[in-house]
Amino acid sequence: MKTLIIYFSQTGNTLRMAECLRDGILEVTGPCDMKALNEVDAASLEGYDLIGLGTPGFYFQEPFNVRDFLKALPDQKGRHWFLFGTHGSMWGTMFLSMAEILNGKGAEVVGYHHMYADASLQFYPYPFVTSGHPDERELAETRAFGREIPGTSRRIAAGERALIPEPVSCPDLWKWVAQGFSREQLSRMLPPLQIDLERCTKCGLCQEICPVQGIDIEAEPRRIQDPCVYCTYCITVCPTCAIGGDIIDLMAALAPEFAKHYIRNLEIAAAKGKFEWKIDPASIDFSDTLFRQRERKVKEGKEKAGGG
């Protein structure tokens, strides 16, 4: 059996998950290749018996670039896939949606695995509700899933159809919320990102990490969000906090209400033994967003440089 693991990762959590899966798979079968999503040609997957696709959840669904990749797949002719993902308390509809696209492409989804992961959204405080995750138990469970999935695939191929799992479900509330965060609706509801030309040093990090090549710092005027998947990771990586705008304050204002739902979901998971708190949620200071924390560090760095 030849396996390919495809992953989309920004802060490294989904990459760690992919590495654990690969390690588990290699313990029981081989070979197992691993590639980032932007390194994969959707039309060139021949030769693989089993493919895993992993992503973080964005807006309670799979990121738009991941969805576009799936929609570009040719007929999979019954090939087996498994789906994995990281999230910050609720995976939403991402497994349901990805499985539906894959099934429509003639693929068979033979497994699902998800994991809590730390978040670094600039309009939330840090640490936040899932800070400290994934922990060693979760990574060990991911390796165990990697050991199991090749055997599950073989047994299904041999006729044990009862082993085909249902997609990981989610409460109807989050299905409804995800529907409200379509690409078109996000473009209308979210204030556009702005580049502070006085702060921007043209280091190129934002352009390099954009998953859809939507940034060009050499263009006049500088191009940003053309196109965009609304990941806001360009805000995160900018070393001078030059990327921002009204979206920071808008999302920061909404964060406490969203956090109530996140905390409730995590309390339910903790009661079932599926989640362990690493921080006290009551200690979260919503007035001190990660963006503000980073701005302070940038300011302190300038002051130290000026005083030196």
N, C-alpha and C positions, 0 to 999 in steps of 0.2 A: 504494500500500500504506500503510495506517495502522497504526502500531505503538503498543503500550502496554507500558511497563516498570513492573512492580510490584516493590517492594523492601521487605524488613524489615531494618532496620539499627539497631544500638544504639550501637556505638562509632564508626561512620562508615565502616568498611571496605567493607561491602556497598553503602553509598550511593556511595562512590567508584567502585566497580565498575559500578554502574548508570549513573553519569554518563559513564564511559568508553564503555560500550555505546551509550548514547544518542548520544554524539558520533560514534561510528563509523557508526551507522545513518543519522544525518543527513547524513553525507558522501555517501551513495549513494541515499537515498530520504527521503521525508518524508510526512506529519508523524510525529513520535514524541513521545508524551506520557510523563510519568514521575510516578508517584504512590507514596506510602508505603502499605504494606499496610492500615493502619487508615483510609485515606482511600478505600478501594475497596469498592464494593458488589458482592459476588460475582454478584449477579443482573443487574448492569447493565454488561455488557461488549460489548454490541452495537455494531457500527460498527468494531470492530478486526479486522484481518486476521491480525495476528501479536501474540502476547503473551509477554513475558518475565517470569519470576518469579525473584527472587533472595533468598537467605537465608544467614545463617551456619549452620554445623552445630552443633547442641546434642546432646551425648551420642551422637555418631556417627549422627545422623539429623536430619531437619528439625524445627524447633521445633514444639511442639504447636499453637500458634496458626496457624502456616502450614498445618499439616495440616488443622486445622478449616476454614480458608478454602477449601482445595481440595475438601474433602468437601461444602462448601455450594454448590459451583458447579452451575449447571443444565447441561443437555445442551449440549456445545460444538459439536455438529454438524460435526465435522471441522476446527474451527479449529486453526491451528498455534500451538504454544507452544514456547518454549525456556526452559531452566532454567540458572541460574547460582548460584554460591555461594562463600563464603569459609570457610576452616577453618584449624585450627592444627596440621595435619600429616596428618589422615585425615578424608575426607568421609563415611566410613561408608556407610550405606544411604540417605542422603537423596535422591540422584538416582533410585535404584531405586524407592523408596517413592513419591516425588512423581510419577514417570512412570506408575507403576501406577495411582494415583488418577486422573490425567488421562486415561489411556487408557480407564479405566472410565467416564469422563464424556464419552466421544466425542471427545476432543481427540487431536491428533497432535503428538508431541514431536519437533521437527526439529533440535534442537541442545542441547549441554551445554557449560558452561565453568566451571572452578573456579580458585581463586586462593588462595595462602597469605596469611595475614593475622596481624598482631600480635594477641595475646590480652591480656586484662586481668582474668583470673579472680583473685579476691581470695585464694584459698587456694594459688595458685602464686606463686613468686618472680617478680620483674621486674627485668631483662629475662628473657624465656623463649625457648623454642626457635625461634619464628618472629618474634621481635622484629626490626624493620627491614623487614618485609614489609607490604604489597606494595611492590615496588621498581619502578623505571621500566620495566624490561623487562616485568614482569608486567602493568603498566597498559597498555603499548603492545600487548601480545598481546591484551588485553581489547578495546581499540579495534579491533584487526584483526578479532576475532571479530564485533564489531558491524557492521563493513563487510561481512562475509561472510554473515551469517545471513539478510538479506532475499533475497539471490540464491538461497541454499539453499532457502528456503521456496518461492520462485517455481518453481524447478526441480522440487521434489517435487510441487507442485500441478500441474505440467505433465505429470507421469507418471514422473519419474525416481525410482522408489521405492527404488532401491538406495542413495540418499543418506540415507535415514532411519537415524540412528545408533542403536546400542545404548546403553542407559543406562551411565553411568560406573560400572564395577564396583568392588568392594572385596574384600579378603581375607575368607575365611569367618570368621576370628576376630572381625572387627569387626561382621559381621552378627550373630554370636552375642551379642556384647557389647551391641549396640544393642537386641536383643530383650529383654535383661535390664533395660533402662532405659525401660520403659513408664511412662506417666503414673501408673498405679496403683502400680507397684513403687517409683518414685521417692518417692511420697508416704509409702510405708511405710519405706523405707530411710534417707531423709535426715532428720536432726533438723530440727524446725520452726525457721523464722527467728524472731528475737526483736527487739523494739524496746526499747532502753534509754531509759526515759522521762526519765532525768536528762540524757542527752546530746541527745535529740531536741528540735529547735527548731521543729518543725512548719513547716519551710520549704516542704514540698510537692513536692520534687523526686522522691522515690520514687514518690509517687502519680501524678505527671505522666508518668513514663517507663514505668510498668508496662504491658506490652503487652496485658494482659487485664483492666485496671482492678481488680486484686485487692488494692489498698491504699486504705484510707480513714483518714487521720490525724486526722480530726475525730470519728470514731466512738468510743464508749466501751463497752468497751475498743477501742483502735485496731485496725483490721482489717488483716491482712496475709496473703498467700498464700491468698486466697479470691476467685477461683480463683488458680492459679499454673502457670507453665510451667517453673519451676525454672531460670530464666536467671541468677538471683542478681544481676541488674544493679542492683537497689535497693541492694544492699550497696555496689556500686561508686560510685554517684552520691551517697550520703549524705555531706555535707561534714563531719559530726562523728563518723563511724563509729558511729552509733547503732544500725545494723542489723547483726546478726550472730548469734552463738549457737554451739552445739556443732558446727554444720555446718562452721565454719571449721577447727577442729582436726581433725575427721574427714577432710575432704577434703585438708587439708595433709599428713596422715599417709599418704594414698594417693598423693599426687602423685609421689613419687620412682619408684614402681613403674610408674605410667602413663607417666611421662616416658621410661623405658627404651624402651617401645614407640614413642613419638613419635619419639625420636631415631633408632631403627632405621629407621622409615619414611622419615625425612628423609635418612638416609645413603643409602638405596636410591635415592631421588629425585635426590639430589645426584650420585650415580654415573652417573645417566642424563642429567645436564645439565638436570634439571627444577627444581632447587632450589639456591639459593646461601646458605650459612651467613653470617649477619651478626654472629653472636656465637660464641664458643667454648662449646659445650655443657658442657664440663668446668668452666666458670667459674660455673655456676648454683649459687646458694646456697639450698638448699631450706629452710634454717632461717629465712630472711628472706622471708616471704610478702609479697605486695603489701598485704594488710590490715595487717600489722605496720608496713610502711613508711609507710602512710597514718596509722596511729595515732601514729607518732612525729612526723609533721608536724603533726597536730592538737595534740599535746601541746606541741611547740615553739612553735606559734602562740599557744597560751594563755599559755605562759611569757613570750613576748615582749610580749603584750598586758598581762600583769600587771606586767611590769617597766617598762612605758612610763609 
